[in-house]
Amino acid sequence: MTIHTETEDSLKHLEEHLAAQMLLGERSGTFDMCDGPEARLLTPFERLRAALQWLEANVAEPWREADLKALHSQSRHRLLAQTAIVTGTAAIVLAVVQLSIKLTWRQWTSAALVLEAIAVIAAVVAVAVGLTAKYDRQWLGQRHLAERLRMLKFRALGEIWCLDLTGWQKWVEGQLKELKGAADFEHVEQWSREGEVEPYDPPFTNSTLDPNSAKALTIYYRIKRLDFQANYFKSRRDTYKRQTGGWLHLSLPLFLASVFFVIAHFAAEFWEQHLKNAGHQHEAEEWYNIAIWCVALAAVLPVLGIGIRAWFAAFELPRSASLFAAKHRALVRASAHLQEDSGDVAATFRHMTQSEHFLEHEHREWLRLLADSEWFL
């Protein structure tokens, strides 16, 4: 009775610890792949603890390296893409504005020309560096490798139900060998377009884990894999929605404003001609300037709309936000089902297999989305 109570307390402490640690900001990027803070609480579950220690050395270490490279390449690609889009749009706008300045305020022509030249040079340099360095391919390649290693860790935890520790380690080592070359962009493109429709569902006969370790693994997987991933999707959805904000629906207002300035140009031209015929030359020149700037604004506003669309197309913010919202809801339900069936080892094994298939499919979908994005580099 005492042993049973101690085990129940150990499981409760593990669950409470994991739930609290998942919300810590300093662990937001590594919670699911770093098990150091949990080592003490896993001591009563020797088989699970030993497996996680082995995965830390053989899977988590290469994951950290790939994750760091992916983050560096992503930040560089994002900077270059943003520079190319902003400066390219600015160059077109300044070219139109410069023509209007030349016809109305000639004293500002040189300043406008300098600004246009700076924008053009910055855009050309950003595009040239991006095309040469190919940071987008490096980012996707290293992110793919990191995600495959993450998948391997949690798939491996699903395999310890049925394999002895030595056979399990050999299986993981074989899977690691298959990941050689996974960071190559050509491999990423090919892998993203493959995959089975239905998950692999091996028959479950019996478990080599003791019941308490099985319960601990269920708690570990539910919080570290499903709940943490669901929180990540929710966080990214909120971030992308905040970044898009009201910008997403600006294209139509900008188009309508452009049409308005075309009509205003026609009215200004008409009134200028009327004033000129009436002999009011000074007033006619003012309306001439107004007509020129109406034409400039009619041309500039659609360019700004194209620039905003280019920004969203380069990073797929609206579509990513929608996809992440759907995936968050799916994982919340999967976590609830896993918790409901936590006493049934076979059902738990099936839930883990299906969840890993879902997350693998999600990664393929994300890769296809990003690979088909308009990088502008």
Secondary structure, 3 states (H helix, E strand, C coil): CHHHHHHHHHHHHHHHHHHHHCCCHHHCCCCCCCCHHHCHHHCCCHHHHHHHHHHHHHHHHHHHHHHHHHHHHHHHHHHHHHHHHHHHHHHHHHHHHHHHHHHHCHHHHHHHHHHHHHHHHHHHHHHHHHHHHCHHHHHHHHHHHHHHHHHHHHHHHHHCCCCCHHHHHHHHHHHHHHCCCCCCHHHHHHHHCCCCCCCCCCCCCCCCCCHHHHHHHHHHHHHHHHHHHHHHHHHHHHHHHHHHHHHHHCHHHHHHHHHHHHHHHHHHHHHHHHHHHCCCHHHHHHHHHHHHHHHHHHHHHHHHHHHHHHHHHHHCHHHHHHHHHHHHHHHHHHHHHHHHCCCCHHHHHHHHHHHHHHHHHHHHHHHHHHHCCCCCC
